[in-house]
Amino acid sequence: MKIYLDTIGCRLNQSEIERMSRQFRAAGHEIVARPEAADLAVVNTCAVTTQAAADSRKVIRRAARAGVEEVIATGCWATLEPEAAAALPGVRRVVPNPRKEALVPEVLHLPPEVFDLEPVERQPLPGARLRTRAFIKAQDGCDNRCTFCITTIARGPARSRPVEAVTEDIAAALAGGAQEIVLTGVHLGSWGADFSPRRHLRHLVEHILTHTTVPRLRLSSLEPWNLDAAFFELWQEPRLCRHLHLPLQSGCDATLRRMARKTTRKSFAALVEAARKVAPDIAITTDIIVGFPGESEDEFEASLDFVRRMEFAAGHVFTYSPRPGTAAARMKGQVPHAVRKARNARMQAVFAESGARYRARFLGATRQVLWESAVSLGPEGWTLSGLTDNYLRVHAQAPQNLWNRLSAVRLTALEGGALRGVLAG
Ligand code: SF4
């Protein structure tokens, strides 16, 4: 069969369809780049915002319009609204998150144990979902109940994948030529908490750095708790990317309390300080929600001020979007949309300033860049775009195609939200 795989939303969703791709190929099927060429399509949906849910429905409808006989809807939106998913054109099956791991054997009517994935290396998905970096799922679900979060409802309780399963996926990715592994999960920082004896994410990272030849290991989003000073000692190892994404969500303690976040301005600042002590050039990035119910002008100013003081390398700003089923959606003091939008713009401006200051620190420095795209310029060579380990976007030109290769680059100029560089040596 020809199979089309698509996803909306987070790196975890991407890592899941990459694993499905290995399973389908292990069973002798072909992964195609476009729905027009497919007999079956799997769409891994998202529900984190109203827009993400709408995008999920759009991708499903597009696959049906392209003539795919059987569309399978899975992921967070399909889990939360299975009837609505089943009613969409082309959808023959809805597989909720708890059954997602068994989706491929279920669809192919094969017992799970026949899937010996070991020999099947990871291949970047063809088409729009092609990624040089391999996203590897280490953990799923979450036991926290942040009041704005629909993911914890859609993904269920926190559960960790065994070290062996994670390292097997990493081996398959390295065999397929991946230069960078991104560990991902819903609440990655809670990895190992459900094991007996209890383990810590630190142990998994140490194991990977010791027992694999991964050139670059990156950690995806980490909630700003569960991380102690010992954790930052991991950054003595240069293969661990100098990048920490710590979702703060608000820089105001009163708002954090209404969000039921297990962090405060004080504890968050201490965490950032501990990380910068071990790795002074580490990129600290974050997520901020603006316009959360009850967020007064004073609370917003406090949030803005704290974000300014943290000197983030970059940040995503989300305009609060009430998600049905969450506690926050039922809260009083919903902020008018126009006010939320205005606050988003002001918060973005603060991140733009601190981001520019962070990038300017690396002018003249030489950093390793992993090239994620290479476009031919004909006789003039190739124009390249890629990321350093500390999440700097870099553009350069080269006589040859260096896609998915690591190169030393001297950073010579600021270029919009990126840096321009020249290949060193
Ligand atoms: S810790 Fe993250 S995934 Fe868990 S409830 Fe909070 S925001 Fe959601």
Residues whose N, C-alpha, C, O or C-beta is under 5 A from the ligand:
A	BS01	SF4	C142 N144 R145 C146 C149 T151 T152 V186 E223
